[in-house]
Amino acid sequence: MTAPAPAANLGAAARWGGLVAVTAALLLAWQILPSDVQGDGSSVPKLDAVLKALGPSGEWGAYLKALRVTLGEAFFGLLIGFAAGVVLGVLLGESRILRQGFYPYALALQALPPIALAPIFVIWFGLGMQSKIGLVAAATLFPVLVSTMAGVAETDRGRIEMATAFGASKSQIRLRIVFPGLVVPIFSGLEISVVLSFLAAIAGELISANAGIGVILQVYQRDYRLAEEFAVLMILVVVGLALALLVRLARRLVLERMPNE
């Protein structure tokens, strides 16, 4: 009965070994292949130049200051988009009339890229953080809305009808039957929205801002400081992955603390 354990361990070791091997090959290629043919710094920077920009001599003060601004915009916008997505998702999931009336507009909003909406939000809310927060809210609403709506639609109708027959109110049905079943779908939408919040905030900063990661990227691009630009991009990848992992951890903690039926 315990024989499959070594096979599972070997499978996990093989997966991690493959990941490490591919990562090492990509990093080696990054160091060897790039070459500044034109001599103007316009090619892809070598890996050691990017690592130098990420080292102790890098502009970490500027990186962290800009990151705080962008994360603040992403957080408050995500908070608004998440709350609106959950509320609208519950309402649309419970009402076919509302779903048919409003869902196409939400879908149309999702089809517009944040970079295209950014100038409109600047006109509406000005050059400050408000326009970036509004843009993030618009970008993050749809994934939470769709996952919540799907979760409500998939709720066991038999349990709802039984609770209704025993005199349960609509709010009691939501609290005891609908909402507990929404944890997994809501967190699934939130995992997507967290990454989108970061991207939308940067998109807004690229259009108009005086602080944030988008501003730093524009400065480095203008001055042909590609090593520093790639360093910032690597920081963004790490931050995006960290945010997604935090959402997964939060989902696991919530599920572990939920009472089993």
Buried (B, 14 or more C-beta within 10 A) or exposed (E): EEEEEEEEEEEEEEEEEEEEEEEEEEEEEBBEEBEEEEEEEEBBBBBEBBBBBBEEEBBBEBBEBBBEBBBBBBBBBBBBBBEBBBEBBBBBBBEEEBBEEBBEEBEEBBEEEBBEBBEBBBEEBEEBBBBBBBBBBBBBBBBBBBBBBBBBBEBEEEBBEEBEEEEBEEEEBBEEBBBEBBBEBBBBBBBBBBBBBBBBBBBBBBBBBEBBBBBBBBBBEEEEBBBBBBBBEBBBEEBBEEBBEEBEEEBEEEEEEEEEE
